[in-house]
Amino acid sequence: MRSCTLAKFASSWSPDGSKIAFAADRADDGEGNNFYELFTMNPDGTGLTRITNDEFFDMQPAWSPDGSTLVY
């Protein structure tokens, strides 16, 4: 597993083990506000994908049993 420079926590493995979902502190919005967004990546650290992009604290991702949906 590669290290990721994002401040991450509340990770959740997909049911088939192919993805990890996690919350991370995104960059400052220019007004001094930091928000947490959800991301997914492969177990080896590749394939980083941002899932949310909003002004809310998106946290505690969880996968549906079949892995088709991510809820938070």
DSSP file with accessible surface (Angstrom, degrees, kcal/mol):
  #  RESIDUE AA STRUCTURE BP1 BP2  ACC     N-H-->O    O-->H-N    N-H-->O    O-->H-N    TCO  KAPPA ALPHA  PHI   PSI    X-CA   Y-CA   Z-CA
    1    1 A M              0   0  160      0, 0.0    43,-0.2     0, 0.0     2,-0.2   0.000 360.0 360.0 360.0 130.7    0.0    0.0    0.0
    2    2 A R        -     0   0  154     41,-0.2     2,-0.2    42,-0.2    43,-0.0  -0.556 360.0-108.3 -84.6 154.0    1.4    3.4   -0.9
    3    3 A S        -     0   0  118     -2,-0.2     2,-0.4    41,-0.1    -1,-0.1  -0.541  27.5-148.6 -80.4 151.9    1.2    6.4    1.4
    4    4 A C        -     0   0   29     -2,-0.2     4,-0.2     2,-0.2    41,-0.0  -0.966   9.5-145.2-121.9 135.3   -1.2    9.2    0.5
    5    5 A T        +     0   0  146     -2,-0.4     2,-0.2     2,-0.1    -1,-0.1   0.552  69.0 104.3 -80.9  -5.0   -0.5   12.8    1.5
    6    6 A L  S    S-     0   0   42      1,-0.1     2,-0.9    18,-0.0    -2,-0.2  -0.505  83.3-114.2 -73.3 142.6   -4.2   13.6    2.1
    7    7 A A        +     0   0   59     18,-0.4    18,-1.2    -2,-0.2     2,-0.3  -0.687  55.2 176.8 -73.5 107.4   -5.3   13.9    5.7
    8    8 A K  E     +A   24   0A  94     -2,-0.9     2,-0.3    16,-0.2    16,-0.2  -0.857  18.0 146.0-123.8 152.4   -7.6   10.9    5.7
    9    9 A F  E     +A   23   0A  85     14,-1.7    14,-2.1    -2,-0.3    51,-0.1  -0.960  49.6  56.2-164.1 178.1   -9.7    9.0    8.1
   10   10 A A  E    S-     0   0A  38     -2,-0.3    -1,-0.1    12,-0.2     2,-0.1   0.928  71.1-177.4  55.8  48.2  -13.0    7.0    8.4
   11   11 A S  E     -     0   0A  79     11,-0.2     2,-0.4    49,-0.1    11,-0.2  -0.415  13.3-166.3 -79.1 156.2  -11.9    4.7    5.6
   12   12 A S  E     -A   21   0A  28      9,-2.5     9,-2.9    -2,-0.1     2,-0.3  -0.967  13.7-138.0-145.2 122.5  -14.2    1.9    4.3
   13   13 A W  E     -A   20   0A 132     -2,-0.4    50,-0.3     7,-0.2     7,-0.2  -0.603  27.8-114.0 -78.5 140.8  -13.2   -1.0    2.1
   14   14 A S    >   -     0   0    7      5,-2.9     3,-1.9    -2,-0.3    -1,-0.1  -0.349  33.6-106.4 -66.7 154.9  -15.5   -2.0   -0.8
   15   15 A P  T 3  S+     0   0   76      0, 0.0    -1,-0.1     0, 0.0    -2,-0.1   0.843 121.6  45.6 -55.9 -33.4  -17.1   -5.4   -0.3
   16   16 A D  T 3  S-     0   0  124     50,-0.0    -2,-0.0     1,-0.0    50,-0.0   0.464 111.4-120.4 -90.5  -0.3  -14.9   -7.0   -3.0
   17   17 A G  S <  S+     0   0   33     -3,-1.9     3,-0.0     2,-0.2    -1,-0.0   0.560  82.1 114.6  78.2  10.0  -11.7   -5.3   -1.6
   18   18 A S  S    S+     0   0   54     24,-0.1     2,-0.3     1,-0.1    -1,-0.1   0.645  73.9  32.6 -89.7 -14.0  -11.0   -3.4   -4.9
   19   19 A K        -     0   0   60     23,-0.2    -5,-2.9    24,-0.1     2,-0.4  -0.977  59.4-150.1-141.3 153.6  -11.5    0.1   -3.5
   20   20 A I  E     -AB  13  41A   7     21,-2.7    21,-1.7    -2,-0.3     2,-0.4  -0.994  13.7-159.2-121.3 128.8  -11.1    2.2   -0.4
   21   21 A A  E     +AB  12  40A   0     -9,-2.9    -9,-2.5    -2,-0.4     2,-0.3  -0.871  22.4 161.8-103.8 142.3  -13.4    5.1    0.3
   22   22 A F  E     - B   0  39A   2     17,-2.4    17,-2.5    -2,-0.4     2,-0.4  -0.991  37.6-115.6-155.7 159.9  -12.3    7.8    2.8
   23   23 A A  E     -AB   9  38A   0    -14,-2.1   -14,-1.7    -2,-0.3     2,-0.3  -0.799  35.5-179.8 -96.1 142.1  -12.8   11.3    4.0
   24   24 A A  E     -AB   8  37A   0     13,-2.5    13,-2.7    -2,-0.4     2,-0.6  -0.997  34.2-110.9-145.0 148.0  -10.1   13.9    3.5
   25   25 A D  E     - B   0  36A  48    -18,-1.2   -18,-0.4    -2,-0.3    11,-0.2  -0.661  40.6-150.6 -76.5 115.1   -9.5   17.5    4.3
   26   26 A R        -     0   0   41      9,-2.5     9,-0.2    -2,-0.6     3,-0.1  -0.287  31.7 -69.3 -82.4 174.9   -9.4   19.3    0.9
   27   27 A A        -     0   0   82      1,-0.1     8,-0.3     7,-0.1    -1,-0.2  -0.195  64.2 -82.8 -62.1 153.0   -7.5   22.5    0.1
   28   28 A D        -     0   0   80      1,-0.1     6,-0.2     6,-0.1    -1,-0.1  -0.215  32.8-132.3 -53.5 141.6   -8.5   25.8    1.6
   29   29 A D        -     0   0   49      4,-2.0    -1,-0.1    -3,-0.1     5,-0.1   0.367  49.2 -98.9 -82.2   6.0  -11.3   27.4   -0.3
   30   30 A G  S    S+     0   0   70      3,-0.2    -1,-0.1     0, 0.0    -2,-0.1   0.265 117.1  74.1  95.5 -13.5   -9.5   30.8   -0.3
   31   31 A E  S    S-     0   0  158      2,-0.2     3,-0.1     0, 0.0    -3,-0.0   0.156 118.1 -95.7-115.4  15.5  -11.5   32.1    2.6
   32   32 A G  S    S+     0   0   50      1,-0.3     2,-0.4     0, 0.0    -4,-0.1   0.567  84.7 129.4  83.7   8.9   -9.8   30.1    5.3
   33   33 A N        -     0   0   72     -6,-0.0    -4,-2.0     2,-0.0     2,-0.4  -0.829  38.6-165.2-100.4 134.2  -12.5   27.4    5.3
   34   34 A N        -     0   0   67     -2,-0.4     2,-0.3    -6,-0.2    -6,-0.1  -0.951   7.0-171.1-115.7 138.4  -11.5   23.7    5.0
   35   35 A F        -     0   0   22     -2,-0.4    -9,-2.5    -8,-0.3     2,-0.4  -0.937  22.1-121.2-127.1 150.6  -14.1   21.0    4.2
   36   36 A Y  E     -B   25   0A  55     -2,-0.3    22,-2.5   -11,-0.2     2,-0.3  -0.776  31.7-175.6 -93.9 133.5  -13.9   17.3    4.2
   37   37 A E  E     -B   24   0A   0    -13,-2.7   -13,-2.5    -2,-0.4     2,-0.4  -0.792  24.2-111.5-120.2 165.4  -14.7   15.5    0.9
   38   38 A L  E     +B   23   0A   0     -2,-0.3    13,-3.3   -15,-0.2    14,-1.5  -0.819  34.7 175.2-102.9 142.3  -15.0   11.8    0.0
   39   39 A F  E     -BC  22  50A  16    -17,-2.5   -17,-2.4    -2,-0.4     2,-0.3  -0.922  16.0-152.0-135.1 159.1  -12.5   10.0   -2.2
   40   40 A T  E     +BC  21  49A  13      9,-2.4     9,-2.9    -2,-0.3     2,-0.3  -0.933  18.9 167.6-126.6 157.0  -11.9    6.5   -3.4
   41   41 A M  E     -B   20   0A   6    -21,-1.7   -21,-2.7    -2,-0.3     6,-0.2  -0.974  38.1 -93.8-156.7 165.4   -8.7    4.8   -4.4
   42   42 A N    >   -     0   0   43      4,-3.0     3,-2.3    -2,-0.3   -23,-0.2  -0.440  44.5-106.0 -76.1 157.9   -7.2    1.4   -5.2
   43   43 A P  T 3  S+     0   0   43      0, 0.0   -41,-0.2     0, 0.0    -1,-0.1   0.796 120.5  56.9 -58.2 -26.1   -5.6   -0.5   -2.4
   44   44 A D  T 3  S-     0   0   83    -43,-0.2   -42,-0.2     2,-0.1     3,-0.1   0.412 122.3-104.0 -87.4   4.9   -2.1    0.2   -3.9
   45   45 A G  S <  S+     0   0   13     -3,-2.3     3,-0.3     1,-0.3     2,-0.1   0.353  84.7 116.0  92.7  -4.4   -2.8    4.0   -3.8
   46   46 A T        +     0   0   50      1,-0.2    -4,-3.0    -5,-0.1    -1,-0.3  -0.393  54.2  44.4 -87.6 170.8   -3.4    4.5   -7.5
   47   47 A G        -     0   0   39     -6,-0.2    -1,-0.2     1,-0.2     2,-0.2   0.808  68.7-172.9  69.4  33.1   -6.7    5.6   -9.0
   48   48 A L        -     0   0   88     -3,-0.3     2,-0.4    -7,-0.1    -7,-0.2  -0.400   6.3-178.7 -62.3 124.8   -7.5    8.4   -6.6
   49   49 A T  E     -C   40   0A  69     -9,-2.9    -9,-2.4    -2,-0.2     2,-0.5  -0.994  24.3-136.3-131.1 127.1  -11.0    9.7   -7.4
   50   50 A R  E     -C   39   0A 103     -2,-0.4   -11,-0.3   -11,-0.2     3,-0.1  -0.699  20.1-178.5 -81.5 128.8  -12.8   12.6   -5.7
   51   51 A I        +     0   0   77    -13,-3.3     2,-0.3    -2,-0.5   -12,-0.2   0.833  64.4  33.2 -96.4 -41.4  -16.4   11.7   -5.0
   52   52 A T        +     0   0   11    -14,-1.5    -1,-0.1     6,-0.1     2,-0.1  -0.839  50.5 178.2-117.3 157.4  -17.8   14.9   -3.4
   53   53 A N        +     0   0  110     -2,-0.3     2,-0.3   -16,-0.1   -16,-0.1  -0.602  41.1 107.4-156.3  84.0  -17.0   18.5   -4.0
   54   54 A D  S    S-     0   0   43      2,-0.2     4,-0.1    -2,-0.1    -2,-0.1  -0.857  77.3 -92.7-150.6-178.0  -19.1   20.8   -1.8
   55   55 A E  S    S+     0   0  135     -2,-0.3     2,-0.3     2,-0.1   -18,-0.1  -0.172  90.7  92.8 -99.3  39.5  -19.1   23.1    1.2
   56   56 A F  S    S-     0   0  140    -20,-0.2     2,-1.2   -21,-0.0    -2,-0.2  -0.833  85.2-106.4-124.5 165.1  -20.1   20.4    3.7
   57   57 A F        -     0   0  124     -2,-0.3     2,-0.6   -22,-0.2   -20,-0.2  -0.764  38.3-167.0 -93.4  89.6  -18.2   18.0    5.9
   58   58 A D        +     0   0   11    -22,-2.5     2,-0.3    -2,-1.2   -34,-0.2  -0.728  24.5 155.8 -82.0 117.3  -18.7   14.7    4.0
   59   59 A M        +     0   0   61     -2,-0.6   -49,-0.1     1,-0.2   -21,-0.1  -0.867  31.5  35.2-139.4 170.0  -17.7   12.0    6.3
   60   60 A Q        -     0   0  155     -2,-0.3    -1,-0.2    12,-0.2   -49,-0.1   0.909  64.7-159.9  52.9  60.3  -18.0    8.3    7.2
   61   61 A P        -     0   0    9      0, 0.0     2,-0.3     0, 0.0    11,-0.2  -0.351  10.9-176.3 -66.9 147.7  -18.4    6.6    3.8
   62   62 A A  E     -D   71   0B  44      9,-2.3     9,-3.3   -50,-0.1     2,-0.3  -0.990  18.4-130.0-144.5 142.7  -19.9    3.1    3.7
   63   63 A W  E     -D   70   0B  50     -2,-0.3     7,-0.2   -50,-0.3   -50,-0.1  -0.656  22.8-114.5 -92.1 148.5  -20.5    0.8    0.8
   64   64 A S    >   -     0   0   24      5,-2.7     3,-1.8    -2,-0.3    -1,-0.1  -0.372  41.6-100.2 -69.1 160.1  -23.7   -1.0   -0.1
   65   65 A P  T 3  S+     0   0  127      0, 0.0    -1,-0.1     0, 0.0    -2,-0.0   0.833 125.2  45.2 -55.7 -33.0  -23.5   -4.8    0.3
   66   66 A D  T 3  S-     0   0  120    -51,-0.1   -50,-0.0   -52,-0.0   -52,-0.0   0.479 110.1-122.4 -91.0  -1.4  -23.0   -5.2   -3.5
   67   67 A G  S <  S+     0   0   25     -3,-1.8   -53,-0.0     2,-0.2     3,-0.0   0.524  82.2 112.2  79.0   6.5  -20.5   -2.4   -3.7
   68   68 A S  S    S+     0   0   86      1,-0.1     2,-0.4    -5,-0.0    -1,-0.1   0.681  72.6  45.2 -85.8 -16.6  -22.4   -0.4   -6.3
   69   69 A T        -     0   0   72     -5,-0.0    -5,-2.7     2,-0.0     2,-0.5  -0.982  61.9-155.1-133.6 140.7  -23.3    2.5   -4.0
   70   70 A L  E     -D   63   0B  35     -2,-0.4     2,-0.3    -7,-0.2    -7,-0.2  -0.961  18.6-171.2-113.1 125.0  -21.4    4.7   -1.6
   71   71 A V  E      D   62   0B  80     -9,-3.3    -9,-2.3    -2,-0.5    -2,-0.0  -0.825 360.0 360.0-115.1 155.9  -23.4    6.3    1.2
   72   72 A Y              0   0  143     -2,-0.3   -12,-0.2   -11,-0.2   -14,-0.0  -0.975 360.0 360.0-154.1 360.0  -22.3    8.9    3.8
